[in-house]
Amino acid sequence: METGKKHIALKILLAILPTLIFTQNYAWITLNSKLGWAFLIIWSLMVWSVWQFTEKNYIFERLFRLTEISFFLLPISAILFAFVLGAKVISSTTNEFAQAGAAAGIAIGGTFAVIIAFIIGVIGGIIMHLVASKYDKKAEQSGIIQPETMANKHGIILSLVGVIALTILFGSIFLSSEKESKDNTEIKSGDKTVIETKDNDNSASQPEKAKEVDLEITKKTFFDGDFQDQIQMDLNFTNKTEKNIRGVQGTLTFYDIFDNEIKTINVSYDQGIPAGQSKTWNSGTSYNQFIDEDKKLKDTELKDLKYKWVVNKVIYDDGSGSSSSQIEQTEKVGLEITQKGFHKANIMSNDFQDKITMEIKFTNKTDKNIKGVEGSLNFYDIFDKEIKKVSIAYDKGISASQSKVWNSGIEYNQFINEDVKLKDAELKDLKYKWELKTIVYEDGNKETF
């Protein structure tokens, strides 16, 4: 009987234990790149390490020893996870404020991850060390000599090297795919993923070009993401006016070579286009393999793709094209945002919350002193689409016919799209509507709207 076939079930099943912990180390460092393949390869390494053992105690000792090592690696992997995730998140942001917020968020989250990994790793490692040492003594007492093979003599070191090599290999594949996707990939304008276009020279009949903003698709690719697949396109906007454009909104309709409609997509671009110039936007639209129109759009080559771009709204830098009033005033208490900024959390000062800061000016339009006001503030982008709604409660008093400035802050979460869009919007591009709900006067009277 071949030695590898003794206790085969024990070897295969018990090898799952170190495999699970090593896979967790791997998952953190590579951000789950090719996780299924990695698990199978690591499992095979663990089984290989004990395959030639013929005595149970040696099998237990080897696999528990590998589990011990994998536990002790968890804190190191958590540190690497924080660095890798931080680099990915920061590289995906478009300005220094977003990068600062991302760095702060990752620092806080990474610290907690390292602490938890350290506790689990140390406790798990100590337990596995004691168990492995117990079986090591039993193996020595058994007096059974094991075959002198490479796996038996150097299995621990070679298995560890194999896991590290796998992490580096798939990790580098992950990073290269990230870089490629960044080169071709979408840039989200605000919180919408959209596409734009001009008519393709290959269409049988060219659709009428937009008067203000022309658009051309210069490249089309497909990104196979870990969490979301995307059809990606390089879009080239051309401002055909003599004024700087702040943003453009419209629709893009795709057709096949027989002029049958494939799909229509809404477009919102707010990164600015100088007068008489062009701007390229790397954009992407989500892909669902179970939707026929998505499959057809993905499979159609750019040279065979016809498209029609229709402009619905253009916002210029001088404010023209936007809604008539940025601030909707309330008769009794007016509100104006005079300044907007961002406050980054500082762990050293026990400040754990990022905030979007605003300087808000209340104006009491009544002839009575106000003790406090309550209401809601709705924020909109340049296309009048709602970004976020926040509640306002101010109780510092506003004298009759006077104004009062209040420095306020809105809690910020980098993983919530509406928070990111509100943070990134410049004050000059931010529309807002103040809805007054309650006024409490100093004389005790109260009004509700």
C-alpha positions as CSV (number, residue, x, y, z in Angstrom):
1,M,0.0,0.0,0.0
2,E,1.4,3.4,-1.0
3,T,2.1,5.7,2.0
4,G,0.1,8.5,0.6
5,K,-3.1,6.5,0.7
6,K,-3.0,5.9,4.4
7,H,-5.5,8.1,6.3
8,I,-6.4,9.8,3.1
9,A,-9.8,11.1,4.4
10,L,-8.1,12.6,7.5
11,K,-5.4,14.3,5.4
12,I,-7.9,15.9,3.0
13,L,-10.5,17.0,5.6
14,L,-8.1,18.2,8.3
15,A,-6.2,20.2,5.7
16,I,-9.2,22.4,5.3
17,L,-8.5,24.0,8.7
18,P,-5.1,25.7,7.8
19,T,-6.5,26.3,4.3
20,L,-9.3,28.5,5.6
21,I,-7.0,30.7,7.7
22,F,-4.4,31.0,5.0
23,T,-7.1,31.9,2.5
24,Q,-8.3,34.6,4.8
25,N,-4.7,36.0,4.9
26,Y,-4.6,35.8,1.1
27,A,-8.1,37.4,0.7
28,W,-7.1,40.5,2.8
29,I,-3.8,41.1,0.9
30,T,-5.3,40.6,-2.6
31,L,-8.8,42.0,-1.9
32,N,-10.4,38.7,-2.8
33,S,-8.7,38.3,-6.2
34,K,-9.4,34.8,-7.7
35,L,-10.5,33.6,-4.3
36,G,-12.0,30.3,-5.4
37,W,-8.9,29.2,-7.3
38,A,-6.7,30.4,-4.4
39,F,-8.6,28.2,-1.9
40,L,-8.2,25.1,-4.0
41,I,-4.5,25.7,-4.6
42,I,-3.8,26.3,-0.9
43,W,-5.9,23.3,0.0
44,S,-3.8,21.2,-2.4
45,L,-0.6,22.6,-0.8
46,M,-1.8,21.6,2.7
47,V,-2.7,18.1,1.6
48,W,0.7,17.7,-0.2
49,S,2.5,18.7,3.0
50,V,1.1,15.6,4.8
51,W,0.5,13.3,1.9
52,Q,3.5,10.9,2.6
53,F,2.9,10.7,6.4
54,T,1.7,7.3,7.6
55,E,1.1,8.0,11.3
56,K,-1.9,10.1,12.5
57,N,0.1,12.1,15.1
58,Y,2.5,13.3,12.5
59,I,-0.5,14.4,10.3
60,F,-2.2,16.2,13.2
61,E,1.1,17.9,14.2
62,R,1.9,19.1,10.7
63,L,-1.5,20.6,9.9
64,F,-2.0,22.2,13.3
65,R,1.5,23.7,13.0
66,L,0.5,25.2,9.6
67,T,-2.7,26.5,11.2
68,E,-0.6,28.1,14.0
69,I,1.5,29.9,11.4
70,S,-1.6,31.1,9.5
71,F,-3.1,32.5,12.7
72,F,0.0,34.4,13.6
73,L,0.1,35.9,10.0
74,L,-3.4,37.5,10.4
75,P,-2.2,40.8,11.9
76,I,0.4,41.2,9.2
77,S,-2.2,40.5,6.5
78,A,-4.6,43.0,8.1
79,I,-1.9,45.7,7.9
80,L,-1.3,44.9,4.3
81,F,-5.0,44.9,3.7
82,A,-5.3,48.4,5.0
83,F,-2.5,49.6,2.7
84,V,-3.8,47.8,-0.4
85,L,-7.4,48.9,0.2
86,G,-6.3,52.5,0.9
87,A,-4.3,52.6,-2.3
88,K,-7.2,51.4,-4.3
89,V,-9.8,53.7,-2.8
90,I,-7.5,56.8,-2.9
91,S,-6.5,56.1,-6.5
92,S,-10.2,55.9,-7.5
93,T,-10.9,59.4,-6.1
94,T,-10.7,62.5,-8.3
95,N,-9.5,65.3,-6.0
96,E,-7.3,65.9,-3.0
97,F,-10.3,66.4,-0.7
98,A,-11.7,63.0,-1.6
99,Q,-8.3,61.5,-1.2
100,A,-7.9,63.0,2.3
101,G,-11.4,61.7,3.3
102,A,-10.6,58.2,1.9
103,A,-7.2,58.1,3.7
104,A,-8.9,59.0,7.0
105,G,-11.6,56.4,6.6
106,I,-9.2,53.7,5.7
107,A,-7.0,54.6,8.6
108,I,-9.9,54.2,11.1
109,G,-11.2,51.1,9.5
110,G,-7.7,49.6,9.1
111,T,-6.9,50.2,12.7
112,F,-9.9,48.3,13.9
113,A,-9.2,45.5,11.4
114,V,-5.6,45.2,12.7
115,I,-6.7,45.1,16.3
116,I,-9.3,42.4,15.7
117,A,-6.9,40.4,13.6
118,F,-4.2,40.7,16.2
119,I,-6.5,39.4,19.0
120,I,-7.8,36.5,16.9
121,G,-4.4,35.7,15.5
122,V,-2.6,35.7,18.8
123,I,-5.2,33.7,20.6
124,G,-5.7,31.2,17.7
125,G,-2.0,30.9,17.2
126,I,-1.3,30.1,20.9
127,I,-4.1,27.5,20.9
128,M,-2.8,25.9,17.8
129,H,0.8,26.0,19.1
130,L,-0.2,24.1,22.2
131,V,-2.3,21.5,20.2
132,A,0.5,21.0,17.7
133,S,3.1,20.6,20.4
134,K,0.9,17.9,22.1
135,Y,0.8,15.9,18.9
136,D,4.5,16.5,18.3
137,K,5.3,14.7,21.6
138,K,2.9,11.9,20.8
139,A,4.6,11.4,17.4
140,E,8.0,11.2,19.0
141,Q,6.8,8.7,21.6
142,S,5.3,6.5,18.9
143,G,8.8,5.6,17.6
144,I,7.5,5.4,14.0
145,I,9.9,6.7,11.4
146,Q,8.3,8.6,8.6
147,P,9.5,8.5,5.0
148,E,12.3,10.9,4.1
149,T,10.6,13.0,1.4
150,M,10.8,16.7,0.5
151,A,7.2,17.2,1.7
152,N,7.9,15.5,5.1
153,K,11.2,17.4,5.7
154,H,10.4,20.8,4.3
155,G,6.6,20.8,4.0
156,I,6.0,23.7,6.4
157,I,8.5,26.1,4.7
158,L,7.6,25.1,1.2
159,S,3.9,25.4,1.9
160,L,4.4,28.8,3.4
161,V,6.5,29.9,0.4
162,G,3.8,28.5,-1.9
163,V,1.1,30.6,-0.2
164,I,3.2,33.7,-0.3
165,A,4.1,33.1,-4.0
166,L,0.4,32.6,-4.8
167,T,-0.5,35.8,-3.0
168,I,2.1,37.8,-4.9
169,L,1.1,36.2,-8.3
170,F,-2.6,36.8,-8.0
171,G,-2.1,40.1,-6.2
172,S,0.0,41.4,-9.1
173,I,-2.7,40.2,-11.5
174,F,-5.2,42.1,-9.4
175,L,-3.2,45.3,-9.4
176,S,-2.5,45.1,-13.1
177,S,-6.2,44.5,-13.9
178,E,-7.0,47.5,-11.6
179,K,-4.5,49.7,-13.5
180,E,-6.0,48.5,-16.9
181,S,-9.5,49.3,-15.7
182,K,-8.4,52.7,-14.5
183,D,-6.9,53.4,-18.0
184,N,-10.1,52.4,-19.8
185,T,-12.6,52.6,-17.0
186,E,-15.4,54.8,-16.0
187,I,-15.2,58.1,-14.3
188,K,-18.4,58.7,-12.4
189,S,-19.7,62.2,-12.7
190,G,-21.4,62.7,-9.3
191,D,-23.2,59.5,-8.4
192,K,-24.4,58.5,-11.9
193,T,-22.8,56.1,-14.3
194,V,-23.6,57.4,-17.7
195,I,-22.5,57.4,-21.3
196,E,-22.6,60.0,-24.0
197,T,-22.2,60.1,-27.7
198,K,-21.9,61.6,-31.1
199,D,-23.0,59.9,-34.3
200,N,-20.8,57.3,-35.7
201,D,-19.5,57.6,-39.2
202,N,-20.6,54.0,-39.9
203,S,-24.3,54.7,-39.4
204,A,-26.3,54.6,-42.6
205,S,-28.0,57.9,-41.8
206,Q,-26.2,60.2,-39.4
207,P,-28.4,61.5,-36.6
208,E,-28.5,65.3,-36.2
209,K,-25.7,66.5,-34.0
210,A,-26.4,68.5,-30.9
211,K,-26.0,72.3,-31.3
212,E,-24.3,73.0,-27.9
213,V,-22.3,69.8,-27.1
214,D,-21.1,67.2,-29.6
215,L,-20.0,63.8,-28.4
216,E,-18.0,60.9,-29.9
217,I,-17.3,57.4,-28.6
218,T,-13.6,56.8,-29.2
219,K,-13.2,53.5,-27.4
220,K,-15.3,50.6,-26.1
221,T,-14.2,47.8,-23.8
222,F,-15.5,45.4,-21.3
223,F,-14.4,45.2,-17.6
224,D,-14.9,41.9,-15.8
225,G,-15.1,43.1,-12.2
226,D,-15.1,41.1,-9.0
227,F,-18.4,42.8,-7.9
228,Q,-19.7,44.6,-10.9
229,D,-19.1,44.0,-14.7
230,Q,-19.1,47.1,-16.9
231,I,-19.3,48.1,-20.5
232,Q,-16.8,50.9,-20.6
233,M,-16.4,53.7,-23.2
234,D,-14.1,56.6,-23.8
235,L,-16.3,59.6,-24.5
236,N,-15.1,62.8,-26.1
237,F,-17.3,65.9,-25.5
238,T,-16.9,69.0,-27.7
239,N,-18.2,72.3,-26.5
240,K,-19.4,74.1,-29.6
241,T,-20.4,77.3,-27.9
242,E,-18.4,80.4,-26.9
243,K,-19.1,79.9,-23.2
244,N,-17.5,77.6,-20.6
245,I,-19.9,74.7,-19.8
246,R,-20.2,73.5,-16.3
247,G,-22.2,70.4,-17.1
248,V,-24.3,68.7,-19.7
249,Q,-27.2,66.2,-19.4
250,G,-28.9,64.2,-22.1
251,T,-29.7,60.7,-23.4
252,L,-27.7,58.3,-25.5
253,T,-29.5,55.7,-27.7
254,F,-27.7,52.8,-29.2
255,Y,-28.7,51.0,-32.5
256,D,-27.4,47.9,-34.3
257,I,-26.4,47.9,-38.0
258,F,-30.1,47.4,-39.0
259,D,-31.1,50.5,-37.0
260,N,-32.9,48.5,-34.4
261,E,-32.7,50.1,-31.0
262,I,-30.5,48.3,-28.4
263,K,-30.6,50.5,-25.4
264,T,-31.1,54.1,-24.1
265,I,-28.9,55.5,-21.3
266,N,-29.2,58.7,-19.3
267,V,-26.1,60.9,-19.3
268,S,-24.9,63.4,-16.7
269,Y,-21.5,65.0,-16.9
270,D,-20.4,67.8,-14.6
271,Q,-16.6,68.0,-14.9
272,G,-16.7,71.1,-17.1
273,I,-15.9,71.7,-20.8
274,P,-14.0,74.9,-21.7
275,A,-15.4,77.0,-24.5
276,G,-14.6,75.7,-28.0
277,Q,-12.6,72.8,-26.5
278,S,-13.1,69.0,-26.0
279,K,-13.0,66.8,-22.9
280,T,-12.6,63.1,-22.7
281,W,-14.5,61.1,-20.1
282,N,-13.8,57.5,-19.3
283,S,-17.2,56.2,-18.4
284,G,-18.9,52.9,-17.7
285,T,-22.4,51.4,-17.5
286,S,-23.2,48.4,-15.4
287,Y,-23.6,45.1,-17.2
288,N,-26.1,42.3,-16.4
289,Q,-25.5,39.1,-18.4
290,F,-29.2,38.1,-18.0
291,I,-30.5,41.2,-19.8
292,D,-30.6,40.9,-23.5
293,E,-30.0,44.6,-24.3
294,D,-26.9,44.6,-22.1
295,K,-25.5,41.5,-23.8
296,K,-26.2,42.9,-27.3
297,L,-24.5,46.2,-26.4
298,K,-21.5,44.4,-25.0
299,D,-21.1,42.1,-28.0
300,T,-21.5,44.8,-30.6
301,E,-18.1,46.1,-31.8
302,L,-17.7,49.9,-31.9
303,K,-17.4,50.0,-35.7
304,D,-20.8,48.4,-35.9
305,L,-22.5,50.5,-33.2
306,K,-24.7,53.4,-34.1
307,Y,-25.7,55.9,-31.5
308,K,-27.7,59.1,-31.1
309,W,-26.8,61.8,-28.6
310,V,-29.6,64.2,-27.5
311,V,-28.8,67.1,-25.2
312,N,-31.5,67.8,-22.7
313,K,-29.8,70.4,-20.5
314,V,-26.6,72.5,-20.6
315,I,-25.4,74.4,-17.5
316,Y,-22.9,77.2,-18.2
317,D,-20.3,78.7,-15.8
318,D,-22.1,82.0,-15.8
319,G,-25.2,80.3,-14.3
320,S,-27.3,80.4,-17.4
321,G,-29.2,77.3,-18.2
322,S,-29.8,76.5,-14.5
323,S,-32.9,76.9,-12.4
324,S,-34.1,80.4,-11.8
325,S,-33.2,80.6,-8.1
326,Q,-30.6,78.7,-6.2
327,I,-32.1,79.4,-2.8
328,E,-35.7,79.2,-2.0
329,Q,-36.3,81.6,0.8
330,T,-38.9,81.2,3.6
331,E,-40.9,84.2,4.5
332,K,-40.2,84.2,8.3
333,V,-36.7,82.7,8.5
334,G,-34.3,82.7,5.6
335,L,-31.3,80.4,5.3
336,E,-28.1,80.9,3.2
337,I,-25.0,78.7,3.0
338,T,-22.1,81.1,3.0
339,Q,-19.2,78.6,3.2
340,K,-18.6,74.9,2.7
341,G,-15.7,72.8,3.6
342,F,-14.6,69.4,4.9
343,H,-13.3,68.3,8.3
344,K,-11.1,65.3,8.4
345,A,-11.2,63.1,11.5
346,N,-8.2,63.1,13.8
347,I,-7.7,59.9,15.8
348,M,-5.0,61.5,18.0
349,S,-7.6,64.1,19.2
350,N,-10.3,61.5,19.8
351,D,-12.1,62.8,16.8
352,F,-13.4,59.8,14.9
353,Q,-15.9,61.3,12.5
354,D,-15.3,63.0,9.1
355,K,-17.7,65.9,8.5
356,I,-18.9,68.1,5.6
357,T,-18.8,71.5,7.2
358,M,-21.1,74.5,6.4
359,E,-21.4,78.0,7.5
360,I,-25.2,78.7,7.6
361,K,-26.6,82.2,7.9
362,F,-30.1,82.4,9.4
363,T,-32.1,85.6,8.9
364,N,-35.0,86.4,11.2
365,K,-37.6,88.2,9.1
366,T,-40.1,88.6,12.0
367,D,-40.4,91.4,14.6
368,K,-40.0,88.9,17.5
369,N,-36.9,87.2,18.9
370,I,-36.6,83.6,17.9
371,K,-35.3,81.0,20.4
372,G,-34.9,78.2,17.8
373,V,-35.9,76.9,14.4
374,E,-36.3,73.5,12.9
375,G,-36.6,72.3,9.3
376,S,-35.0,70.4,6.5
377,L,-32.4,71.3,3.9
378,N,-32.5,69.6,0.5
379,F,-29.4,69.6,-1.7
380,Y,-29.5,69.3,-5.5
381,D,-26.9,69.1,-8.2
382,I,-26.6,71.4,-11.2
383,F,-29.2,69.3,-13.0
384,D,-31.8,69.8,-10.2
385,K,-31.5,66.2,-9.0
386,E,-31.7,65.7,-5.3
387,I,-28.4,64.7,-3.6
388,K,-29.3,64.5,0.0
389,K,-31.8,65.8,2.6
390,V,-30.7,66.7,6.1
391,S,-32.6,67.8,9.2
392,I,-31.8,71.2,10.7
393,A,-32.3,72.1,14.4
394,Y,-30.9,75.4,15.6
395,D,-31.5,76.6,19.2
396,K,-28.9,79.4,19.7
397,G,-31.4,82.2,19.2
398,I,-31.9,84.9,16.4
399,S,-32.8,88.4,17.3
400,A,-35.7,90.1,15.6
401,S,-34.9,91.3,12.1
402,Q,-31.3,90.2,12.6
403,S,-29.1,87.4,11.2
404,K,-27.1,84.7,12.9
405,V,-24.2,82.6,11.5
406,W,-24.0,78.9,12.6
407,N,-21.0,76.7,11.9
408,S,-22.5,73.3,11.4
409,G,-21.3,69.8,10.2
410,I,-22.9,66.9,8.4
411,E,-21.5,63.4,9.2
412,Y,-19.7,62.0,6.2
413,N,-19.4,58.4,5.1
414,Q,-17.1,57.7,2.2
415,F,-19.0,54.6,1.2
416,I,-22.4,56.4,0.7
417,N,-22.7,57.9,-2.7
418,E,-24.9,60.9,-1.7
419,D,-22.3,61.9,1.0
420,V,-19.5,61.7,-1.5
421,K,-21.4,63.8,-4.1
422,L,-22.3,66.4,-1.5
423,K,-18.7,66.6,-0.3
424,D,-17.3,67.0,-3.8
425,A,-19.8,69.5,-5.0
426,E,-18.5,73.1,-4.9
427,L,-20.7,75.6,-3.2
428,K,-21.2,77.6,-6.5
429,D,-22.6,74.4,-8.1
430,L,-24.7,73.4,-5.1
431,K,-28.5,74.2,-5.1
432,Y,-30.5,73.9,-1.9
433,K,-34.0,74.4,-0.6
434,W,-34.8,75.4,2.9
435,E,-38.1,74.1,4.3
436,L,-39.0,75.6,7.6
437,K,-41.1,73.4,9.9
438,T,-41.1,75.0,13.3
439,I,-40.3,78.3,15.0
440,V,-40.0,78.7,18.7
441,Y,-40.2,82.3,19.9
442,E,-38.6,83.6,23.1
443,D,-42.0,84.5,24.5
444,G,-43.0,80.9,24.5
445,N,-45.1,80.9,21.4
446,K,-44.6,78.3,18.7
447,E,-45.4,78.1,15.0
448,T,-45.6,75.0,12.9
449,F,-45.6,74.9,9.1
